[in-house]
Amino acid sequence: MKVLVVYWHPEPQSFNAAMFQTACQTLAAAGHEVRTSDLHAMHFDPVSSRKNFATAKNPDYLKPQIEEMHATDTNGFSPEIEAEIRKIEWCDLMIWQFPLWWFGLPAVLKGWVDRVFAMGRAYGGGRIYQSGVFRGKRALLALTTGGPEGAYVKGAFNGDIAGILRPIHRGMLQFVGFDVLAPQIVYGPVRLTDEQRAQALATYAERLQTIGTESPIDVGIY
Ligand SMILES: Cc1cc2nc3c(=O)[nH]c(=O)nc-3n(C[C@H](O)[C@H](O)[C@H](O)COP(=O)(O)OP(=O)(O)OC[C@H]3O[C@@H](n4cnc5c(N)ncnc54)[C@H](O)[C@@H]3O)c2cc1C
């Protein structure tokens, strides 16, 4: 299996870094090909702009989706964006590793989506959801929270984690055709003991051994 791990955290000694390393090492040891986008190490610029493109359809008025379609037709993405799109086209499984920030993706990872999920290359022309460009591929969110698990169930003050992740699962990943696997969530790693954190990493590594045989989840359409 070809696996792309996209990761962002500002601290290389963080628990997210440990989850990222666990995934890369476990998958490689199991014989999978692993490529990464370590967005912090790459100094990835999350701001969508004309820097996405080597070409310009309309240099006087920037309409991102028009320029994305033009870049698709003319091989006109900037090398930085082209490289990221090719990694997605290459992979069978894509993992996003991140801390939950404000009930969503941290800005750099969100900006990666803004810039890399480009109209023409990632969606468009009726190619969405079941007809999406990346159909046949699978995606896994691997994340941490500050809050405890009990705060992320129906009726608790943060509400059901499935509802919080739905804009990512449905609006980003399924929109471009990915099947979505159940998220790997470590709730409040800062509240855990060293042993509990080590166990959480071991549980994740064990799951990754058989990730290739997992079935997608139903993320729900309200
Ligand atoms: C802007 C912002 C918005 C936020 N929004 C939310 C929100 O909406 N909801 C919410 O719940 N939380 C929120 N948080 C909190 C955030 O989600 C958590 O702080 C984060 O997920 C914790 O993960 P971490 O990797 O940063 O943990 P860290 O603090 O980096 O790590 C926790 C502990 O694990 C230890 N550790 C590292 N590596 C290992 C290892 N290999 N083995 C064992 N231990 C190890 C570290 O030393 C540390 O003691 C927010 C935080 C910020 C800054």
The ligand as an SDF file (V2000), in Angstrom:
LIG
                    3D

 53 58  0  0  0  0  0  0  0  0999 V2000
   -5.2490   27.4690   19.0870 C   0  0  0  0  0  0  0  0  0  0  0  0
   -5.6860   26.2570   19.8410 C   0  0  0  0  0  0  0  0  0  0  0  0
   -6.9770   25.7930   19.6980 C   0  0  0  0  0  0  0  0  0  0  0  0
   -7.3950   24.6420   20.3740 C   0  0  0  0  0  0  0  0  0  0  0  0
   -8.6750   24.1860   20.1890 N   0  0  0  0  0  0  0  0  0  0  0  0
   -9.0880   23.0730   20.8240 C   0  0  0  0  0  0  0  0  0  0  0  0
  -10.3990   22.5700   20.6210 C   0  0  0  0  0  0  0  0  0  0  0  0
  -11.1960   23.1160   19.8590 O   0  0  0  0  0  0  0  0  0  0  0  0
  -10.7590   21.4330   21.2950 N   0  0  0  0  0  0  0  0  0  0  0  0
   -9.9030   20.7920   22.1620 C   0  0  0  0  0  0  0  0  0  0  0  0
  -10.2700   19.7650   22.7360 O   0  0  0  0  0  0  0  0  0  0  0  0
   -8.6370   21.2350   22.3360 N   0  0  0  0  0  0  0  0  0  0  0  0
   -8.2110   22.3590   21.6910 C   0  0  0  0  0  0  0  0  0  0  0  0
   -6.9250   22.7710   21.8440 N   0  0  0  0  0  0  0  0  0  0  0  0
   -5.9890   21.9420   22.6260 C   0  0  0  0  0  0  0  0  0  0  0  0
   -5.1660   21.0250   21.6940 C   0  0  0  0  0  0  0  0  0  0  0  0
   -6.0340   20.2610   20.8710 O   0  0  0  0  0  0  0  0  0  0  0  0
   -4.2680   20.0970   22.5010 C   0  0  0  0  0  0  0  0  0  0  0  0
   -3.3900   20.8890   23.2580 O   0  0  0  0  0  0  0  0  0  0  0  0
   -3.4840   19.1360   21.6130 C   0  0  0  0  0  0  0  0  0  0  0  0
   -4.3410   18.3600   20.8400 O   0  0  0  0  0  0  0  0  0  0  0  0
   -2.6070   18.2130   22.4430 C   0  0  0  0  0  0  0  0  0  0  0  0
   -1.7410   17.5040   21.5820 O   0  0  0  0  0  0  0  0  0  0  0  0
   -0.1740   17.8830   21.4950 P   0  0  0  0  0  0  0  0  0  0  0  0
    0.4950   17.0220   20.4880 O   0  0  0  0  0  0  0  0  0  0  0  0
   -0.0260   19.3610   21.3030 O   0  0  0  0  0  0  0  0  0  0  0  0
    0.2460   17.4970   22.9630 O   0  0  0  0  0  0  0  0  0  0  0  0
    1.6260   17.8370   23.7580 P   0  0  0  0  0  0  0  0  0  0  0  0
    1.2880   18.8550   24.8030 O   0  0  0  0  0  0  0  0  0  0  0  0
    2.7230   18.1290   22.7770 O   0  0  0  0  0  0  0  0  0  0  0  0
    1.9590   16.4370   24.3970 O   0  0  0  0  0  0  0  0  0  0  0  0
    1.3050   15.9630   25.5580 C   0  0  0  0  0  0  0  0  0  0  0  0
    2.3360   15.2200   26.3570 C   0  0  0  0  0  0  0  0  0  0  0  0
    2.8030   14.0720   25.6260 O   0  0  0  0  0  0  0  0  0  0  0  0
    4.1980   13.9610   25.8090 C   0  0  0  0  0  0  0  0  0  0  0  0
    4.8230   13.1410   24.7570 N   0  0  0  0  0  0  0  0  0  0  0  0
    5.3740   13.5370   23.5910 C   0  0  0  0  0  0  0  0  0  0  0  0
    5.8770   12.4780   22.9210 N   0  0  0  0  0  0  0  0  0  0  0  0
    5.6120   11.3890   23.6820 C   0  0  0  0  0  0  0  0  0  0  0  0
    5.8910    9.9970   23.5260 C   0  0  0  0  0  0  0  0  0  0  0  0
    6.5400    9.5090   22.4730 N   0  0  0  0  0  0  0  0  0  0  0  0
    5.4700    9.1600   24.5050 N   0  0  0  0  0  0  0  0  0  0  0  0
    4.8020    9.6120   25.6010 C   0  0  0  0  0  0  0  0  0  0  0  0
    4.5440   10.9270   25.7980 N   0  0  0  0  0  0  0  0  0  0  0  0
    4.9450   11.8020   24.8540 C   0  0  0  0  0  0  0  0  0  0  0  0
    4.6710   15.4180   25.8320 C   0  0  0  0  0  0  0  0  0  0  0  0
    5.9520   15.5480   26.4190 O   0  0  0  0  0  0  0  0  0  0  0  0
    3.6050   16.0610   26.6750 C   0  0  0  0  0  0  0  0  0  0  0  0
    3.8850   15.9290   28.0520 O   0  0  0  0  0  0  0  0  0  0  0  0
   -6.4950   23.9460   21.2140 C   0  0  0  0  0  0  0  0  0  0  0  0
   -5.1840   24.4190   21.3550 C   0  0  0  0  0  0  0  0  0  0  0  0
   -4.7800   25.5580   20.6910 C   0  0  0  0  0  0  0  0  0  0  0  0
   -3.3630   26.0410   20.8610 C   0  0  0  0  0  0  0  0  0  0  0  0
  1  2  1  0
  2  3  1  0
  2 52  2  0
  3  4  2  0
  4  5  1  0
  4 50  1  0
  5  6  2  0
  6  7  1  0
  6 13  1  0
  7  8  2  0
  7  9  1  0
  9 10  1  0
 10 11  2  0
 10 12  1  0
 12 13  2  0
 13 14  1  0
 14 15  1  0
 14 50  1  0
 15 16  1  0
 16 17  1  0
 16 18  1  0
 18 19  1  0
 18 20  1  0
 20 21  1  0
 20 22  1  0
 22 23  1  0
 23 24  1  0
 24 25  2  0
 24 26  1  0
 24 27  1  0
 27 28  1  0
 28 29  2  0
 28 30  1  0
 28 31  1  0
 31 32  1  0
 32 33  1  0
 33 34  1  0
 33 48  1  0
 34 35  1  0
 35 36  1  0
 35 46  1  0
 36 37  1  0
 36 45  1  0
 37 38  2  0
 38 39  1  0
 39 40  1  0
 39 45  2  0
 40 41  1  0
 40 42  2  0
 42 43  1  0
 43 44  2  0
 44 45  1  0
 46 47  1  0
 46 48  1  0
 48 49  1  0
 50 51  2  0
 51 52  1  0
 52 53  1  0
M  END
$$$$
